[in-house]
Amino acid sequence: MKGDRVEIVVDAGDTTRTYEVVASRAGRRVETAVRRGVVEVSEVTRTGVVVRTARFMANRVLALVEQPVPRAASGEAAETGTAA
C-alpha cells in the first residue's frame, strides 16, 4: 500500500547508514526477503512486477524495521462516511 516503508540500518565500518525503501504509488507494496546471506527489500506492483530492489549483505544489517501505513477497518470507513 502506498506509504508502506522499510528502514534498513547497515554497519558501514566506523559508522552506520540508514536506507529507506518506500511504496511510492498506490497499489504498490514493499516486500522483504533473506536469501543466501543477502537481504533484499523490493518495491512491487499489484501484479508482482519488481520496480526497484535494495540488496545488503545479511551480516552487515543491524536492523530491519517495517513500518506499514495504518489501515482503517471496514467498519470505521462506513461510520465516518468515507465509503460510497
C-alpha positions as CSV (number, residue, x, y, z in Angstrom):
1,M,0.0,0.0,0.0
2,K,1.2,3.5,-0.8
3,G,3.3,4.8,2.1
4,D,4.5,1.5,3.4
5,R,8.2,1.7,4.1
6,V,11.1,-0.3,5.4
7,E,14.2,1.2,7.1
8,I,17.4,-0.7,6.9
9,V,20.3,0.1,9.2
10,V,23.7,-1.1,7.9
11,D,27.1,-1.3,9.5
12,A,29.5,0.7,7.3
13,G,32.7,0.1,9.2
14,D,33.2,3.0,11.6
15,T,29.6,4.3,11.2
16,T,26.1,3.2,10.4
17,R,24.0,4.1,7.4
18,T,20.2,4.1,7.2
19,Y,18.4,3.4,3.9
20,E,14.6,3.5,3.2
21,V,12.5,1.8,0.6
22,V,9.1,3.3,0.3
23,A,6.0,2.2,-1.7
24,S,5.8,5.4,-3.7
25,R,2.5,4.9,-5.6
26,A,-1.0,3.5,-4.9
27,G,-1.2,-0.3,-5.3
28,R,2.5,-0.9,-4.6
29,R,3.9,-2.7,-1.6
30,V,7.3,-3.4,0.0
31,E,8.5,-7.0,0.3
32,T,11.5,-8.2,2.3
33,A,13.4,-11.5,1.7
34,V,16.5,-13.0,3.2
35,R,18.3,-15.4,0.8
36,R,21.7,-16.9,0.8
37,G,23.2,-14.3,3.1
38,V,21.6,-11.3,1.3
39,V,18.7,-9.2,2.5
40,E,16.5,-7.9,-0.4
41,V,13.9,-5.2,0.0
42,S,11.8,-4.7,-3.1
43,E,9.0,-2.3,-4.1
44,V,6.5,-4.5,-6.0
45,T,3.4,-3.6,-8.1
46,R,0.0,-5.3,-7.7
47,T,0.8,-7.7,-10.5
48,G,4.1,-8.7,-8.9
49,V,6.5,-6.8,-11.1
50,V,9.5,-5.5,-9.1
51,V,10.0,-1.8,-9.6
52,R,13.3,-1.5,-7.5
53,T,15.3,-3.6,-5.2
54,A,17.8,-2.8,-2.5
55,R,20.3,-5.6,-1.5
56,F,22.5,-5.7,1.5
57,M,24.8,-8.4,3.0
58,A,23.0,-10.0,5.9
59,N,26.0,-9.9,8.2
60,R,26.1,-6.1,7.8
61,V,22.4,-5.4,8.5
62,L,21.9,-4.2,12.1
63,A,18.2,-3.5,12.0
64,L,15.3,-4.0,9.5
65,V,12.2,-2.0,10.5
66,E,9.0,-2.5,8.6
67,Q,6.6,0.5,9.0
68,P,3.2,-0.1,7.5
69,V,0.7,2.6,6.9
70,P,-2.2,2.3,9.4
71,R,-5.2,0.8,7.6
72,A,-8.8,1.8,8.5
73,A,-11.1,-1.1,9.4
74,S,-14.1,-1.6,7.1
75,G,-16.4,-0.6,9.9
76,E,-14.6,2.6,10.6
77,A,-14.9,3.7,7.0
78,A,-18.6,3.3,7.0
79,E,-19.0,5.2,10.2
80,T,-17.0,8.2,9.0
81,G,-18.9,8.4,5.7
82,T,-15.8,7.9,3.6
83,A,-17.2,4.8,1.9
84,A,-19.6,5.4,-1.1
